[in-house]
Amino acid sequence: MYRIIGADHQEYGPVSADTISQWIAEGRVNARTRIKPEGTEDWKAALEIPEFAPRFAPPTITPPSDAADSPFLGSPEAEALARTILARDYRLEIGRCLSRGWDLTLRHFWLLVGAGALAALILSAANAASLPGLLLSYVVVGGYNYLCLKLIRGQRAEIGDLFAGFSLAFVPLLLFSVVGQLLAGLGLLLCVLPGIYLMVAWLLFTPLLIIDKRIDFWPAMELSRKVVTRHWWRVFALALVCGLILVAGVLACFIGFFIAYPVVTAAIVHAYEDIFGPAAAPAAALTPPADAPV
């Protein structure tokens, strides 16, 4: 039996594990809802309680150990994940993403700054030649994001992970780099606002959905677009703040860019993990029924 803190900050219970599981399925309990097993003194988030933690993980879509050789998932799997995330909803806390990005950069300073500097140099050289920039931009970005994601998840990461996009998902990332940039650019040329919408909806999270979730490029783009659209303005605000931080880094004798780049990348990857990762929490809080035990 458990006691639980509702959306009104009142304590309810005792209630059974089955009842709480039903409330989770209905979206009335999220991963951060405070729960206390009877006979204990410590309140814990629902995600921290072994009986309930699996219910907050997105279904399927965990890359196998031989990810480089496994097929990429298509539209049915991507749509199933989109429905799951949208049904439970999600929170995006911009300040928290940035603060965690800063903390991660400080903890792994030389790795993230060094890999970020190398990524920036590769991107600069590729973009200078136009076509290579169009083809390879998000192959490199995907690798740097993947390196940050491994650190966030407590996994061992190294400078070679910067090139994971070439070994784990080269073709889908290359296709996304071309199609995503061309369509977003076309939107900007035709009517600015559609281009901005598509840039925010596609460019932030699609590379990680491809390399982390093993979803093919177009289903990953659509998954990102559908999920981001739910809170598009919040994601746009994150992208805008990150862009301003990068500009400030460039203005700080350019040297600041090499610190700003890993910070904003880590912030975006933290946002990805909050929205699409296994610990992503629904936005709805428990609203107990009128006859809930008190």
Backbone torsions as a table, in degrees:
resi	resn	phi	psi	omega
1	MET	NA	152.4	-173.8
2	TYR	-138.6	155.3	168.1
3	ARG	-110.2	152.1	-170.1
4	ILE	-144.6	145.2	177.1
5	ILE	-97.1	120.3	-178.7
6	GLY	-81.9	179.1	179.6
7	ALA	-63.1	-23.5	179.0
8	ASP	-88.1	9.4	178.7
9	HIS	67.3	16.2	176.3
10	GLN	-95.6	153.1	179.5
11	GLU	-90.2	132.8	178.7
12	TYR	-122.9	152.2	175.9
13	GLY	129.3	179.9	6.0
14	PRO	-75.5	146.6	175.7
15	VAL	-127.7	157.7	-177.2
16	SER	-82.9	164.5	176.3
17	ALA	-62.2	-35.8	179.2
18	ASP	-63.6	-39.4	178.9
19	THR	-64.8	-44.6	179.0
20	ILE	-63.4	-40.7	178.0
21	SER	-60.8	-38.5	177.5
22	GLN	-65.4	-42.1	178.5
23	TRP	-64.4	-35.9	176.2
24	ILE	-62.6	-46.3	-179.7
25	ALA	-61.2	-31.9	-179.6
26	GLU	-84.8	-2.9	-178.6
27	GLY	79.3	14.7	-177.2
28	ARG	-90.5	-15.2	175.3
29	VAL	-124.3	129.6	177.1
30	ASN	-109.9	178.9	-173.6
31	ALA	-64.0	-21.5	-177.2
32	ARG	-100.7	-0.3	177.2
33	THR	-59.5	134.5	-176.5
34	ARG	-82.9	127.7	-177.6
35	ILE	-133.1	143.9	179.3
36	LYS	-133.5	120.7	174.2
37	PRO	-62.6	141.6	177.8
38	GLU	-57.2	138.4	178.3
39	GLY	88.4	1.1	176.9
40	THR	-118.3	167.7	-177.8
41	GLU	-106.8	-14.9	-171.5
42	ASP	-95.0	124.7	172.1
43	TRP	-83.7	137.4	179.2
44	LYS	-131.3	154.6	171.1
45	ALA	-67.3	146.9	-178.5
46	ALA	-54.7	-35.0	-179.5
47	LEU	-63.9	-23.9	-177.0
48	GLU	-87.0	-5.5	-178.6
49	ILE	-97.7	119.5	-172.2
50	PRO	-53.3	-34.4	-178.1
51	GLU	-64.4	-28.2	-173.6
52	PHE	-110.9	-19.5	-174.8
53	ALA	-53.7	-43.3	-177.9
54	PRO	-61.3	-21.9	-177.0
55	ARG	-74.1	-11.2	-179.5
56	PHE	-100.8	-0.6	-179.2
57	ALA	-84.9	137.8	174.0
58	PRO	-60.1	144.9	-178.0
59	PRO	-70.3	151.5	176.0
60	THR	48.6	-146.2	172.0
61	ILE	44.0	58.9	165.5
62	THR	-122.4	118.7	-173.2
63	PRO	-60.5	136.6	178.9
64	PRO	-70.7	169.4	-177.7
65	SER	-63.0	-30.2	177.7
66	ASP	-98.5	48.4	-172.7
67	ALA	-54.4	-37.2	-175.9
68	ALA	-62.1	-25.5	-177.7
69	ASP	-103.4	-4.4	-176.0
70	SER	-84.3	149.9	178.5
71	PRO	-70.7	154.7	177.5
72	PHE	-84.4	146.2	-179.0
73	LEU	-77.6	155.9	-175.5
74	GLY	-111.8	-157.7	-173.9
75	SER	-62.6	-41.5	-178.6
76	PRO	-58.3	-45.0	179.9
77	GLU	-67.0	-41.6	179.9
78	ALA	-64.2	-40.8	179.4
79	GLU	-67.5	-35.9	177.5
80	ALA	-63.9	-42.3	178.8
81	LEU	-67.4	-39.6	177.6
82	ALA	-60.3	-44.1	179.8
83	ARG	-63.0	-40.2	-179.8
84	THR	-63.7	-47.1	-178.2
85	ILE	-66.7	-43.0	-178.8
86	LEU	-69.5	-31.9	178.9
87	ALA	-67.0	-37.9	-179.1
88	ARG	-91.9	-17.2	-177.6
89	ASP	65.9	177.4	-177.5
90	TYR	-153.2	160.4	175.0
91	ARG	-107.6	145.6	172.1
92	LEU	-131.6	106.3	-178.2
93	GLU	-102.5	105.2	-171.9
94	ILE	-61.7	-47.8	-179.2
95	GLY	-60.3	-39.8	-179.3
96	ARG	-69.1	-38.4	177.0
97	CYS	-61.4	-44.0	-178.9
98	LEU	-68.2	-40.8	-179.6
99	SER	-66.5	-38.2	177.2
100	ARG	-70.2	-34.3	175.0
101	GLY	-62.6	-40.8	177.2
102	TRP	-65.0	-45.1	-179.7
103	ASP	-61.8	-43.1	180.0
104	LEU	-63.4	-40.2	179.2
105	THR	-64.0	-40.6	178.7
106	LEU	-66.2	-38.8	-177.8
107	ARG	-70.1	-30.4	-177.7
108	HIS	-127.1	49.3	-167.3
109	PHE	-56.2	-57.6	-171.6
110	TRP	-68.3	-35.7	178.1
111	LEU	-65.5	-49.3	-176.4
112	LEU	-71.4	-40.5	178.4
113	VAL	-67.9	-43.1	179.8
114	GLY	-64.6	-46.3	178.7
115	ALA	-65.8	-37.7	178.0
116	GLY	-65.2	-41.0	178.0
117	ALA	-63.7	-43.0	179.1
118	LEU	-64.4	-42.1	177.7
119	ALA	-61.6	-42.5	-179.7
120	ALA	-63.5	-39.9	178.9
121	LEU	-66.2	-42.5	178.6
122	ILE	-63.3	-44.2	-179.7
123	LEU	-64.8	-40.0	178.8
124	SER	-62.6	-44.8	179.6
125	ALA	-65.2	-41.7	-179.5
126	ALA	-67.4	-42.2	-178.4
127	ASN	-69.7	-27.7	177.5
128	ALA	-63.5	-27.5	179.7
129	ALA	-96.4	7.4	175.9
130	SER	64.0	-74.1	-175.0
131	LEU	-62.3	-47.5	175.7
132	PRO	-58.4	-34.5	177.6
133	GLY	-63.9	-42.7	178.1
134	LEU	-63.4	-38.8	-175.7
135	LEU	-77.9	-39.2	-165.8
136	LEU	-109.0	-8.0	-173.0
137	SER	-51.2	-52.5	-173.2
138	TYR	-86.7	-6.9	167.4
139	VAL	-69.9	-42.7	177.9
140	VAL	-72.0	-46.1	179.3
141	VAL	-59.7	-41.8	178.8
142	GLY	-60.7	-39.2	178.2
143	GLY	-65.9	-42.1	179.4
144	TYR	-67.2	-40.0	175.6
145	ASN	-61.0	-41.1	-179.1
146	TYR	-64.4	-39.3	176.2
147	LEU	-59.4	-46.3	178.6
148	CYS	-62.7	-40.7	-178.6
149	LEU	-62.5	-40.5	178.7
150	LYS	-61.7	-41.4	178.9
151	LEU	-66.1	-41.4	179.4
152	ILE	-61.3	-37.2	-178.5
153	ARG	-85.6	5.9	176.8
154	GLY	77.2	17.8	179.3
155	GLN	-93.1	159.0	178.8
156	ARG	-72.8	129.9	179.2
157	ALA	-128.2	153.6	179.7
158	GLU	-145.3	170.6	-174.9
159	ILE	-59.3	-29.7	-180.0
160	GLY	-64.5	-21.6	178.6
161	ASP	-65.0	-18.1	176.2
162	LEU	-58.2	-28.1	-176.7
163	PHE	-100.7	16.4	-179.8
164	ALA	-61.4	-29.5	178.9
165	GLY	-61.3	-31.4	179.8
166	PHE	-75.5	-32.2	-175.4
167	SER	-95.5	-31.9	-173.8
168	LEU	-97.3	-30.0	-172.6
169	ALA	-155.4	45.4	-171.4
170	PHE	-61.7	-51.9	-174.2
171	VAL	-65.7	-48.9	178.8
172	PRO	-61.5	-39.1	178.9
173	LEU	-67.7	-38.8	177.7
174	LEU	-63.9	-44.4	178.9
175	LEU	-63.8	-40.8	176.8
176	PHE	-63.5	-42.0	-179.2
177	SER	-57.3	-42.5	-179.0
178	VAL	-74.1	-54.7	-174.0
179	VAL	-67.1	-45.7	-178.2
180	GLY	-61.6	-46.4	-178.8
181	GLN	-69.0	-39.5	-179.4
182	LEU	-66.3	-45.2	-178.4
183	LEU	-68.9	-40.6	177.2
184	ALA	-65.4	-41.4	177.4
185	GLY	-63.4	-38.9	177.2
186	LEU	-63.5	-40.2	176.6
187	GLY	-61.5	-38.9	177.5
188	LEU	-65.1	-40.9	-178.4
189	LEU	-68.1	-39.3	-175.0
190	LEU	-78.2	-41.0	-174.8
191	CYS	-163.4	41.6	173.5
192	VAL	37.1	-62.4	-173.1
193	LEU	-60.8	-44.4	175.7
194	PRO	-59.2	-36.4	178.6
195	GLY	-64.7	-42.4	177.9
196	ILE	-64.3	-42.2	178.7
197	TYR	-58.3	-47.6	-177.1
198	LEU	-68.5	-37.0	178.3
199	MET	-60.7	-44.8	179.3
200	VAL	-69.6	-41.3	-175.9
201	ALA	-70.3	-31.0	-173.7
202	TRP	-105.0	-45.8	-160.9
203	LEU	-78.3	-22.6	-176.0
204	LEU	-76.0	-46.9	-167.6
205	PHE	-111.8	-17.9	-176.9
206	THR	-58.7	-42.1	179.9
207	PRO	-56.3	-40.1	179.7
208	LEU	-73.6	-34.4	176.2
209	LEU	-61.9	-33.8	178.4
210	ILE	-72.2	-51.3	-172.3
211	ILE	-82.0	-30.1	-178.4
212	ASP	-90.2	-47.3	-176.6
213	LYS	-91.0	-7.9	-179.8
214	ARG	60.7	46.0	177.2
215	ILE	-105.6	136.8	-179.6
216	ASP	-62.6	162.6	-164.3
217	PHE	-62.8	-46.0	-176.7
218	TRP	-71.9	-45.5	174.0
219	PRO	-58.0	-36.4	177.8
220	ALA	-66.3	-39.2	177.7
221	MET	-63.2	-43.5	179.9
222	GLU	-68.7	-38.6	175.7
223	LEU	-59.4	-48.2	179.4
224	SER	-60.9	-45.3	-177.9
225	ARG	-61.6	-46.0	-178.1
226	LYS	-63.8	-42.8	-177.4
227	VAL	-72.9	-43.4	-179.2
228	VAL	-65.0	-36.2	-177.3
229	THR	-58.8	-30.4	179.6
230	ARG	-56.8	-40.0	179.2
231	HIS	-131.3	50.6	-173.5
232	TRP	-57.9	-43.6	-176.3
233	TRP	-64.2	-35.1	178.2
234	ARG	-67.7	-43.2	178.2
235	VAL	-66.7	-39.7	176.3
236	PHE	-59.4	-42.6	179.0
237	ALA	-62.0	-40.8	176.5
238	LEU	-61.4	-46.4	179.7
239	ALA	-62.2	-40.2	-179.8
240	LEU	-64.7	-46.6	179.2
241	VAL	-61.9	-42.9	178.8
242	CYS	-62.5	-40.3	177.3
243	GLY	-62.2	-41.9	178.8
244	LEU	-65.0	-37.1	177.7
245	ILE	-64.2	-41.4	178.2
246	LEU	-64.3	-42.0	177.6
247	VAL	-61.7	-43.2	178.2
248	ALA	-61.6	-37.7	177.8
249	GLY	-64.3	-39.5	177.8
250	VAL	-66.3	-41.1	-179.0
251	LEU	-68.3	-23.3	179.1
252	ALA	-82.4	61.7	178.8
253	CYS	58.3	22.6	179.3
254	PHE	68.5	-26.7	-178.7
255	ILE	-60.2	-36.2	-179.5
256	GLY	-60.7	-23.7	179.5
257	PHE	-61.0	-36.7	-175.5
258	PHE	-72.0	-13.7	170.7
259	ILE	-96.8	-39.5	-179.1
260	ALA	-63.6	-37.7	-175.9
261	TYR	-61.3	-51.0	176.8
262	PRO	-64.7	-32.3	179.8
263	VAL	-64.5	-49.1	-177.4
264	VAL	-71.2	-34.0	176.5
265	THR	-63.3	-46.3	178.8
266	ALA	-63.3	-36.1	177.7
267	ALA	-63.8	-42.9	179.7
268	ILE	-67.2	-38.6	179.4
269	VAL	-69.0	-36.0	173.4
270	HIS	-62.0	-40.4	177.5
271	ALA	-62.6	-41.8	176.3
272	TYR	-58.1	-45.6	-178.2
273	GLU	-65.5	-37.2	178.4
274	ASP	-65.9	-35.0	-175.2
275	ILE	-88.9	-47.1	-171.5
276	PHE	-108.4	-12.4	-173.6
277	GLY	-79.7	174.5	-176.5
278	PRO	-66.0	-21.4	-179.3
279	ALA	-96.4	6.8	-178.4
280	ALA	-60.2	133.4	-174.9
281	ALA	-107.8	142.7	173.2
282	PRO	-69.2	156.1	-176.9
283	ALA	-82.8	-25.1	-177.0
284	ALA	-71.3	140.5	176.6
285	ALA	-107.2	164.1	-178.0
286	LEU	-61.1	127.2	169.3
287	THR	-122.9	95.3	-173.1
288	PRO	-63.8	148.0	174.7
289	PRO	-65.0	165.9	-174.6
290	ALA	-60.9	-30.4	-177.3
291	ASP	-97.2	18.7	-179.5
292	ALA	-64.0	138.7	178.7
293	PRO	-64.2	141.1	-178.0
294	VAL	-121.3	NA	NA
